[in-house]
Amino acid sequence: MIKTSDQSMTRLLIAAARAFSTILSPLLMPTYGVLLILWTSVLCYLPTGTRMAVLAVILGITCILPMVFITVLHNVGFIKDKRLVKQNERLVPYCFGALCYVGATFYMIHIHSPQWVVMFMIGSTVACVITLLVNQKWKISAHMTGIGGIVALIYQIHIQGLGALNTFWLLCVTILLSGILGTSRLILHRHTLWQVLAGFASGFMCVFLSIALFG
């Protein structure tokens, strides 16, 4: 009876870890970042239609396009798992993802976004490239890189007074989510603790320094 209960708990933890890994996928992080920018910062006063259009474009460039690309690679047999579990299958998808980030950055420049918003995208792009390069030798966590960038974004919005509401609690929530996500990656045995911590540090520092120095 005890053994059955332990097995049920293990299955529940694994299911929860997979759910958090999917919801907080690296492909969704730029969209979440722009969503937070447009709905919690001073930019929330822009017309809703304008904000929704910008969000849709970012979602298309940084999430849907890479998903389609990965699906094509999987269908032609170039990669075996769409989740890119194997380190040696990440190079081409990560390169394409970095190009998508560059495209999203140019789009934000094209629509005359504030400098700090552009620097969020540039910082995210740099973090993506670092992840791509490091991954050639070491399986750094892309999930944690993504959420590290989100934490840095909210932190900068908070300390620079760019929020349209009290962003302290939002910052607390994103930090909590990053802890849950890191734990999820460990539960699923996708990464070691150091790979999780390195991913978070990379994403956080790239976005933090980009906004702090040039935003």
Phi, psi and chi 1 to 4 in degrees:
 res  aa     phi    psi   chi1   chi2   chi3   chi4
   1 MET       -  -44.2 -176.9   67.5  178.5      -
   2 ILE   -66.0  -40.2  -64.7  177.2      -      -
   3 LYS   -63.3  -41.8 -175.6  176.8 -179.9  179.9
   4 THR   -62.9  -40.7  -58.6      -      -      -
   5 SER   -64.0  -41.0  177.6      -      -      -
   6 ASP   -64.7  -39.7  -70.8  -17.0      -      -
   7 GLN   -65.5  -38.6  -69.4  175.1  -19.5      -
   8 SER   -65.4  -41.0  -62.0      -      -      -
   9 MET   -64.5  -40.3 -179.0   60.2   68.2      -
  10 THR   -63.2  -44.7  -60.4      -      -      -
  11 ARG   -63.1  -37.5  -74.1 -164.6  -65.8  -92.0
  12 LEU   -65.5  -43.1 -179.1   61.5      -      -
  13 LEU   -63.9  -41.5  -75.5  173.8      -      -
  14 ILE   -65.3  -42.2  -68.1  174.0      -      -
  15 ALA   -63.2  -42.0      -      -      -      -
  16 ALA   -65.9  -40.3      -      -      -      -
  17 ALA   -63.3  -40.6      -      -      -      -
  18 ARG   -66.3  -38.3  -74.1  174.5  177.0  167.4
  19 ALA   -64.4  -46.1      -      -      -      -
  20 PHE   -65.3  -37.3  -85.2  106.2      -      -
  21 SER   -65.6  -32.5  -65.9      -      -      -
  22 THR   -76.8  -47.5  -60.1      -      -      -
  23 ILE   -63.4  -36.4  -64.6  170.1      -      -
  24 LEU  -104.8   39.4  -61.0  175.4      -      -
  25 SER   -63.2  146.1  166.4      -      -      -
  26 PRO   -56.7  -31.1  -22.8   31.9      -      -
  27 LEU   -64.9  -23.6  -66.5  177.9      -      -
  28 LEU   -95.4  -11.4  -70.7  169.8      -      -
  29 MET   -62.5  -42.7  -71.9  -56.1  166.8      -
  30 PRO   -60.6  -38.5  -24.2   35.4      -      -
  31 THR   -65.3  -43.6  -56.9      -      -      -
  32 TYR   -61.6  -40.7  -71.8  152.8      -      -
  33 GLY   -62.1  -47.1      -      -      -      -
  34 VAL   -66.7  -36.1  172.7      -      -      -
  35 LEU   -59.3  -46.5  175.0   68.4      -      -
  36 LEU   -65.1  -39.4  -69.5  167.2      -      -
  37 ILE   -61.7  -46.2  -71.8  169.8      -      -
  38 LEU   -80.7  -16.3  -66.0  175.8      -      -
  39 TRP  -116.5   -9.2  -92.0  -94.0      -      -
  40 THR  -122.5  -17.4   68.3      -      -      -
  41 SER   -93.3 -174.5   77.5      -      -      -
  42 VAL   -63.1  -14.9  -68.9      -      -      -
  43 LEU   -76.3   -2.9  -62.2 -179.5      -      -
  44 CYS   -67.2  -12.8   72.4      -      -      -
  45 TYR   -85.0   -3.4  -60.3  109.7      -      -
  46 LEU   -67.1  155.9  -70.1  170.7      -      -
  47 PRO   -56.9  141.3  -25.5   34.6      -      -
  48 THR   -57.3  -41.5  -58.3      -      -      -
  49 GLY   -59.6  -40.4      -      -      -      -
  50 THR   -64.6  -45.1  -60.5      -      -      -
  51 ARG   -64.1  -41.3  -72.2 -179.6  -71.9  153.9
  52 MET   -65.0  -38.2  -68.6  -63.3  -65.6      -
  53 ALA   -64.6  -44.6      -      -      -      -
  54 VAL   -62.7  -44.2  171.8      -      -      -
  55 LEU   -61.7  -40.7 -171.8   65.9      -      -
  56 ALA   -64.6  -40.3      -      -      -      -
  57 VAL   -65.3  -45.5  171.7      -      -      -
  58 ILE   -62.2  -42.6  -65.2  -61.7      -      -
  59 LEU   -59.6  -43.3  175.9   65.4      -      -
  60 GLY   -64.4  -44.5      -      -      -      -
  61 ILE   -72.8  -45.6  -64.2  174.6      -      -
  62 THR   -98.0   -8.1   61.8      -      -      -
  63 CYS  -124.1  -58.0 -178.9      -      -      -
  64 ILE   -66.6  -46.4  -64.3  177.1      -      -
  65 LEU   -59.1  -49.1  -83.9  179.8      -      -
  66 PRO   -61.8  -36.3  -25.7   35.7      -      -
  67 MET   -63.7  -43.4  -75.6  178.5   61.9      -
  68 VAL   -62.7  -43.1  171.0      -      -      -
  69 PHE   -61.9  -45.3 -175.5   70.9      -      -
  70 ILE   -63.9  -39.7  -69.8  171.0      -      -
  71 THR   -62.1  -41.9  -60.4      -      -      -
  72 VAL   -63.2  -45.2  170.9      -      -      -
  73 LEU   -59.8  -39.1  -68.5 -179.7      -      -
  74 HIS   -68.3  -42.4 -179.3  -98.9      -      -
  75 ASN   -66.6  -31.6  -71.1  -17.7      -      -
  76 VAL   -89.3    0.9  -59.8      -      -      -
  77 GLY    84.4   11.1      -      -      -      -
  78 PHE   -71.7  -34.8 -170.1   82.6      -      -
  79 ILE  -125.9  151.1   59.5  174.6      -      -
  80 LYS   -95.1  -24.3  -65.1 -178.3  178.8  179.7
  81 ASP  -133.7  124.6 -166.6  -30.7      -      -
  82 LYS   -64.2  -21.5  -67.8 -179.0 -178.6  179.5
  83 ARG   -78.9   -4.6  -63.8  171.4  -63.2  174.7
  84 LEU    55.2   45.7  -55.1  177.3      -      -
  85 VAL   -65.5  -39.8  174.5      -      -      -
  86 LYS   -78.9  132.6  -66.8 -175.2  177.5 -179.5
  87 GLN   -59.5  -39.7 -177.6  179.1  -15.2      -
  88 ASN   -74.6   -4.8   59.7    0.9      -      -
  89 GLU   -99.2    3.1  -67.2 -174.2  -15.3      -
  90 ARG   -92.2  -17.7  -66.2 -177.4  167.1 -169.5
  91 LEU   -57.9  -58.3  176.9   60.0      -      -
  92 VAL   -64.3  -47.8  174.3      -      -      -
  93 PRO   -60.3  -37.8  -25.3   35.9      -      -
  94 TYR   -68.6  -38.0  -84.0   25.1      -      -
  95 CYS   -62.4  -44.1  -74.9      -      -      -
  96 PHE   -64.4  -40.2 -175.0   80.9      -      -
  97 GLY   -61.6  -40.6      -      -      -      -
  98 ALA   -62.9  -40.2      -      -      -      -
  99 LEU   -63.5  -37.5  -69.8  175.0      -      -
 100 CYS   -64.4  -38.7  -70.7      -      -      -
 101 TYR   -63.7  -39.7  -86.7   60.4      -      -
 102 VAL   -62.3  -43.5  171.6      -      -      -
 103 GLY   -61.0  -41.7      -      -      -      -
 104 ALA   -64.9  -36.2      -      -      -      -
 105 THR   -63.9  -46.0  -60.4      -      -      -
 106 PHE   -63.9  -33.8  -82.9  108.7      -      -
 107 TYR   -64.8  -43.3  169.1   71.8      -      -
 108 MET   -64.6  -34.7  -61.8  -53.6  -79.0      -
 109 ILE   -67.9  -41.6  -65.8  172.4      -      -
 110 HIS   -60.6  -36.2  174.3   71.7      -      -
 111 ILE   -91.0   11.6   61.9  174.4      -      -
 112 HIS    61.5   46.7  -54.3  -67.6      -      -
 113 SER   -68.3  154.1  -60.3      -      -      -
 114 PRO   -57.5  152.6  -25.5   35.0      -      -
 115 GLN   -56.2  -39.6 -178.0   70.2    9.3      -
 116 TRP   -68.0  -28.6   65.4  -86.1      -      -
 117 VAL   -71.3  -43.1  177.1      -      -      -
 118 VAL   -60.4  -40.3  173.7      -      -      -
 119 MET   -69.2  -27.5  -67.2  -44.2  -58.7      -
 120 PHE   -61.9  -44.0  162.6   68.0      -      -
 121 MET   -68.6  -38.8  -70.5  -54.8  -52.7      -
 122 ILE   -65.8  -44.3  -69.5  177.4      -      -
 123 GLY   -59.9  -40.4      -      -      -      -
 124 SER   -64.6  -38.7  -61.6      -      -      -
 125 THR   -64.8  -43.9  -57.5      -      -      -
 126 VAL   -61.3  -43.0  171.7      -      -      -
 127 ALA   -61.8  -38.7      -      -      -      -
 128 CYS   -63.3  -42.6 -175.3      -      -      -
 129 VAL   -66.5  -41.7  172.2      -      -      -
 130 ILE   -60.7  -44.2  -70.9  174.7      -      -
 131 THR   -60.3  -41.8  -58.9      -      -      -
 132 LEU   -59.4  -46.7  163.9   65.5      -      -
 133 LEU   -70.0  -45.7  -63.9  175.6      -      -
 134 VAL   -63.8  -35.3  172.8      -      -      -
 135 ASN   -62.7  -17.5 -173.4   72.5      -      -
 136 GLN   -67.6  -23.5  -57.6  -48.4  -58.9      -
 137 LYS  -119.1  -23.5  -63.1  -65.8 -176.3 -179.3
 138 TRP  -150.2  137.0 -164.1   50.4      -      -
 139 LYS   -84.5   73.1 -167.5 -178.2  175.1 -175.3
 140 ILE   -68.0  149.5 -169.3  171.4      -      -
 141 SER   -80.6  112.7  175.3      -      -      -
 142 ALA   -69.9  -33.1      -      -      -      -
 143 HIS   -58.2  -47.6  -82.6   78.4      -      -
 144 MET   -73.3  -29.3  -65.3  -52.7  -64.4      -
 145 THR   -61.4  -44.4  -60.4      -      -      -
 146 GLY   -62.9  -48.7      -      -      -      -
 147 ILE   -74.6  -25.1 -158.5  164.3      -      -
 148 GLY   -62.2  -39.4      -      -      -      -
 149 GLY   -64.8  -37.2      -      -      -      -
 150 ILE   -66.1  -42.4  -63.6  -63.0      -      -
 151 VAL   -61.4  -42.6  172.5      -      -      -
 152 ALA   -63.3  -39.8      -      -      -      -
 153 LEU   -61.3  -50.3  169.7   66.3      -      -
 154 ILE   -63.6  -37.7  -61.5  -57.7      -      -
 155 TYR   -62.2  -43.5 -179.7   71.3      -      -
 156 GLN   -67.9  -40.3  -74.8  -71.0    1.8      -
 157 ILE   -59.4  -39.7  -70.4  175.3      -      -
 158 HIS   -69.4  -51.4  178.8   67.4      -      -
 159 ILE   -75.5  -23.5   64.3  173.0      -      -
 160 GLN   -91.9    1.7  -67.0 -168.1   28.8      -
 161 GLY    67.4   32.5      -      -      -      -
 162 LEU   -92.0   -2.4  -63.6  169.1      -      -
 163 GLY   -80.6  146.6      -      -      -      -
 164 ALA   -92.1   -2.3      -      -      -      -
 165 LEU  -146.1  179.2   46.1   82.4      -      -
 166 ASN   -73.8  104.3 -173.2  -11.9      -      -
 167 THR   -87.1    2.2   51.3      -      -      -
 168 PHE   -61.0  -46.6  173.2   76.8      -      -
 169 TRP   -70.5  -32.2  -66.5  108.8      -      -
 170 LEU   -63.8  -39.5 -179.3   59.5      -      -
 171 LEU   -63.0  -42.6  176.9   61.5      -      -
 172 CYS   -61.2  -41.3  -68.5      -      -      -
 173 VAL   -65.3  -43.2  169.9      -      -      -
 174 THR   -66.4  -35.7   54.7      -      -      -
 175 ILE   -65.4  -42.4  -68.1  173.0      -      -
 176 LEU   -61.7  -43.6  176.2   61.5      -      -
 177 LEU   -64.0  -36.1  -73.6  174.5      -      -
 178 SER   -65.3  -37.6   67.6      -      -      -
 179 GLY   -65.1  -42.1      -      -      -      -
 180 ILE   -64.6  -42.0  -66.5  173.8      -      -
 181 LEU   -65.7  -43.8  179.8   59.1      -      -
 182 GLY   -60.3  -42.5      -      -      -      -
 183 THR   -63.4  -38.6  -57.9      -      -      -
 184 SER   -61.7  -42.2  -63.0      -      -      -
 185 ARG   -65.8  -32.5  -55.3  -50.6  -71.4  165.6
 186 LEU   -72.8  -41.1  -66.0  175.6      -      -
 187 ILE   -60.3  -38.9  -71.0  174.4      -      -
 188 LEU   -81.8   -1.5  -65.0  173.3      -      -
 189 HIS    58.5   33.8  -57.8  -69.3      -      -
 190 ARG   -82.5  -28.8  -63.9  -72.6 -172.3  -97.8
 191 HIS  -146.9  163.5  -62.2  -77.4      -      -
 192 THR   -86.8  170.4   65.7      -      -      -
 193 LEU   -59.7  -41.5  176.8   60.2      -      -
 194 TRP   -67.4  -34.7  -74.3  111.7      -      -
 195 GLN   -67.6  -36.3  -69.9  168.0  -14.0      -
 196 VAL   -67.0  -48.0  165.1      -      -      -
 197 LEU   -65.2  -40.0  -66.0  175.5      -      -
 198 ALA   -65.1  -40.2      -      -      -      -
 199 GLY   -61.5  -46.7      -      -      -      -
 200 PHE   -62.1  -45.3 -178.7   87.2      -      -
 201 ALA   -62.1  -41.0      -      -      -      -
 202 SER   -63.1  -50.0  173.9      -      -      -
 203 GLY   -62.9  -43.0      -      -      -      -
 204 PHE   -64.0  -49.9 -177.9   90.6      -      -
 205 MET   -67.4  -38.1  -67.3  -54.0  -62.2      -
 206 CYS   -62.2  -46.7  -73.7      -      -      -
 207 VAL   -73.4  -42.5  172.8      -      -      -
 208 PHE   -59.3  -49.9  175.5   83.5      -      -
 209 LEU   -68.8  -35.8  -68.9  175.9      -      -
 210 SER   -61.7  -46.8  -66.1      -      -      -
 211 ILE   -73.3  -41.9  -62.1  176.9      -      -
 212 ALA   -66.1  -38.0      -      -      -      -
 213 LEU   -90.7  -31.0  -63.0  177.3      -      -
 214 PHE  -126.1   -6.6  -54.5  105.1      -      -
 215 GLY   -86.5      -      -      -      -      -
